[in-house]
Amino acid sequence: MPIRKCVVCSKKEEKKNLLRIIRKEDKLLIDYQQKENARGAYLHKECAEEMLKKCKIWLRALKLEGNCWIKELEKIREELLN
């Protein structure tokens, strides 16, 4: 099984144990099936609470520019926490 690194805690884990966040067109989405053809980054579900503390890393991992994406990250975080 492929190994991926959590953007938030930097721990390496099997891909199946992580959630994939993707950039598709002008939105950020959770790719639950991990099959979308889009730029993605991974995180543990438990790390969702801390994900906004690593905004710069998310922007780099998903090749995003500007602070307008932070609101999209906030939406993803809320979805994961609910």
N, C-alpha and C positions, 0 to 999 in steps of 0.2 A: 504494500500500500504506500502511496506517495506521502512524503513528510512535508509539512508546511509550518511556517512560523507565525505565531499570533502577533499581530501588529502592536497590541497593547502590552503584553507581558514578555514578549520575545521568546517564550518557551516553544520548542519544537514538538509537534504532535502529528499523529496520523491525520490526514486530510478529512477523513470521515468524522473525526471528533471535533472539528472546528466548523464555524459558520463562515460562509463566504459573502462578503459585501462587494457588489459590483457597481461600476459606473457604466450605465447604458444610456446613450444619448445625453440628455441633460438632467438625469436623475441618478440617485443612488438607491440601490435595491438590495434586498437579501436574496441570495440565490440558494434557496433551500436544497435544490437538486444538484447544485454544483456542476451544472452542465451548460449554462449560458455562455455564449461566445462573446465575452466582454472582459475588460480589464477588472481584475479582482484582487482582494486582500482578505486575509483570514483573521478570525479572532475566536477565543473561547466565549461561550455564552456568559460564563461567570465574569468575564472581563468587560462586559457591556457598560457596567456602572462607571468604569474608569476611562472609557474610550475617548471622551472629549478632552481629557488631559493630554492626549497624544495627537492633537489636530494636525500638527506639521507633518508627522509621520504618515497619517492618513492621506494628506494632500500629496505627498511624495509617492506613496505606494499606488495610489489610484491615478497618478499623473493629473492632478487638479491644480488650478491656479485661482487665487483670490479667496476672500473670506466668505463669499456667497455660499460656498459649499458647506460651511459650518452648520447652517440651518438644516441642510439635508442630513448631515451626521446626527444632529439632534433628533430628527424624525426617526432615523434608524434606531438610535439608542432607546427612544420611547417605545418603539415597537418591540424591541427585544426585552425590555423590562416589564411589559404588560402581558 
